[in-house]
Amino acid sequence: MPHVDGVTHRTVEAGGLRAHLAEAGPEDGPPILMLHGWPQHWYEWRGLVPKLSESYRLLMPDLRGLGWTEVTEGGYEKENLARDQIALLDVLGIDRVTLIGHDWGGYAGFLLCLLAPGRIERFIPCNVIHPWPKPSGRGLLNSWRMIYQVPMLAPFLGPRVARKRGFVKAFINGSKKGVFSDEELEAFEAPLREPARARATSHYYRTFQRHDLPLLLRGHWRAYRLTVPTRLLLGTGDFAIPPWLVEGYEPYADDMNVELIPDTGHFVVDAQPELVAQRALDFIESR
């Protein structure tokens, strides 16, 4: 388990899932729920902890099957990841939170805002698509950008690839060189070398292709409206999510804006932690 000053750890049983929860900040502070992406875990937020934990209670769970949270055979549909967080908040006795999410945690965060808007004060997603992609020939022509998912999709080959020594390190480090130290790369890769967590990786991407993507393409989430004030931060060097891919949200959101972060790749939280923390504080305290 990597160490971050001021962070404590415990296991919380919520909704039938044994979830690892990292926490920091004053227990009576306004809560911020922070949802990481793949191939990371709670440690993704290490650079935000010093600034945010001065006044806020930080709740940093590991998502289902990742980090030190229980691996399950099912439940990796992204709306189910959102329901995992509702169950966690219920067990903790917390009614409303500010929400920050990245990658799969950011997408689950969008769905959490749509399914349980009363639980979320404000939402800061980072480098993730929203649930209302604009139908276009450009999007179809750029579907090759999801090619990175192919090695993780196969039920037998996928887990072998995910746990292969060096694969996760190369995946993370390839976004933008020099962002991660060797120790940080090892901290993220090590849990995924466990066979069960490698299988969970395959589950994340297989459920996206079989369940989540078809919902997106059918326009399922257009029946829902985003009423939670939202500020999306997007590192413009993201291979899979170019800026034009997050256009088209306006008809479905009451108060959402996008800020482009130049010279930053997919892992914007790791590359620009002080900027992300400050944007979150500015947004929270602008109420």
N, C-alpha and C positions, 0 to 999 in steps of 0.2 A: 504494500500500500504506500503510495507516495505521500510525502509530508508537506503540508502547508501550514505555516504558523497561524494559530487561532482557529483552526478547523477541527471539529470533533466528528466522530463517526458512530453510527448505530444502525441496527436492523429494525425495520418497521414492518409489521404484518398488516397489509392493507389490501382489501379486495381479493384475498386468497393468494397474494403475491408477497414473498419475502424480499423487501426492497432495501437496498443499502442507501442510507441517507447521510450525506455530509452536511454539516451545519457550521455557520459562523455568525458573529455579530450578536448584539444584545437580544435576549429571548423576548423582551417586550417591545422590540423594534418593529416597524412595519415590515411585513414579510415580502421577500422577493423569491419566487420560484424560478429556478434556473435549469433548463433542460438541454443537455448536451446532444451531440450527434454521433454518427459513426465515423471513424473507428475509435471514438474517445469515450470518456466517462467523466465523473464529477471533476476530475483534475483539469479539465478544459478551462474551468473558471478561476484557476489559480491567480491569474493576473488581475482579475477584477475584485478578488477578496479584500485586499488592503483598503481600497477606496470605499467600496460599497458597505463593508461590514462595520464601518465607523458608526453608522446610524441605523442600518437596516439588518433585519434577521434574514440571513441567506439560507435557503433550502435548496440543496444540490443533490437530488437523487440520481442514482444510476438507472437508466432505462432498463426495461425488461430484457434479461439475457445478457446485458453488457456490464462492464465493470465488475461489481461485486453483488449485483442483484440476481435473484434466482433465475436460472434458465428454465423456460417452459417449452413444451412441444408446440404450443399454439399461442395465439393472442398477439401476434405482431402486426396486425392491421393497425394503421396509424390512428384511427379513431379509438381503438382499444388502448393504445398508449396514452391517449388523452384521458380516457376513463380511469386508467391506472393512477393518474395524478389527482383526479377528483377523489378517488378512494383514499389516497394518501392525505390530502387536505382534510378529509372527513375524520380520519383517525387522529390527526394532529389537532383537531378542533379549530381549524383556521377557515374562516368564511371567505375572505377575499385576499388576493395577492396581486402584486405586479409580476408579470411574466416575461422572462428573457429566454429565447430559444435559438439554437443553431442547428442547421442541417435537419435530420429527422426530428430532433427536439423542437426545432422551429416549426416544422410542418405539423407535428402533433399539437404544438401550441396554437396554430391557426384553428385546428379542429376543436381544441378545447374552448377557444373563444366563441366558436359557432355553436357548440353543443351546450355550453354552460357559461354564457356571457356574464351572468351575475356573479361569477366567482373571480373574474379578472378585472382589475382596475385599469391597467395599461399593459400594452404588449410591445416588446422590442424583439422582433425576429431578425436573425442574421444569416445571410447567404442561404436562402431557401426560396423555393417557388411558393406562390400563394395558391389557393384552391380554385382559382378562376382563370385558367390559361385561355388566352385569346386564340380561337381557331384560326389557323392561317397556314398557307403553303410553306411559309418560312419555317414554322415550327416543325412541319413534317420533314422538310429538307434537312433540318438540324437535329433530327432524332439520333443521328450518329453520336451526338454528345453523351448519350447514355451508354456508350460502348464499354465504359469502365465497369459497369455493373455485370457484364457478361461472365467474368470469372467466378463471381459469387453466386450465380443463379443455380447451377447444377446441384442436385441434392447430395451427390457423393463427392464430385470434384470440387464444388464450391467450398465446403469446410476445409478440405485439404489445402486449397490455395490460401484461404484466409489465415490459417495457422502456420503457413510456411514462414520460417524465420527470414526476416527482412522484407516481406511483402508489405505489411502495414507501414513499416518505417518508410519504405520507398513511396507508398501511396501518399502519406502525409507530407513528406519532405518534398515531393514533386510539385506541390501547389505553389510554393515560393521558397526558394533556398534561403537558409540562414535564419528561419523563424524559430526552429526547434533545436534545442541542445540534444546531444546523444542520450542523456539521462531522461529527457522528456519523451523522446521517441520510444525508448525502452519502456517507460511507464505506460504508454498507450498500447504498445504491441504485446507486452507480456500476458495480460489477461486473455487476449485473443488466441494465444497459442494453446489454451486449454481446448480440447476437442468439443466440449459442450458449447462453449462460447463461440467457437468457429461455426458450429451448426446454427447458432442464433443469428450470426451474420447472414448465412444463406436464407434463413427465414425472413429477415428484414427485406432483402431484395426480391425474394420470390413472392412475398405478399404484396410488395409494391407492384410488380408486373402483373400478378394475377387478380389483385383486388383493388389496390389504391389507384393505379393508373387507369383502369377501365372506368372507375368512378369519375376521375377527372375528365376523361375524354367524353363521357356521357353528359357532362355538365351537372352532375349530382349536387355539387355544393352551391350551384347558382340559386337553389331554393332557399339558401340561408344567407343572412346579411350580417356583416361584421359591424357590430355596434361598439366594440371596444376600441378606444383610441390606440392607434398603431403607428409605429415608426420602424420601417424596415431598413436595416443597414446592409449594403451590398458591396463587398469587395469586387472591384470591376475586373480583376484578373481571374475570376472563377471560370475554369474550363467548361463546367457543366451548366452554369447559370449565367449567361451573358445578360447585360442590363435589359435588353429588349424583352427577355423572357418574363420579367416581372411587370410588364405593362398590362393594362386592361382590367385592373382591379376596381376602377372608379365606380362603376355601376353597382358594386356589391359592398362597398365600404362607406361608412359615415364619415370617418376621420382617419385616413391613412395617408402617409407620405413615404417616399423612398429617398434615402440619402446614399449616393454613390461614393464609395471610399476608393480613391485612386491608388494604383501601385500596391494593391493588396489582393491576395488570392482567396480561395475558398475559406481558409481558416483565419478569418478576420479577427475573431476573438483572441487568438493566440498572437497574431501579428500586430494588432493594435489594441491591446487591453486597456490602456489608459483612455484612448479615444472612445471605445465602446462603453467603459464605465462612466465617463463624463457625459456621453450622450444619454445614457440611461438616467443618470441623476438629473440632468437638465429636463428631460421629459417628465420624470416623476414629479419633480418639484415645480413644474410649470402649471400645476392644477390651480 
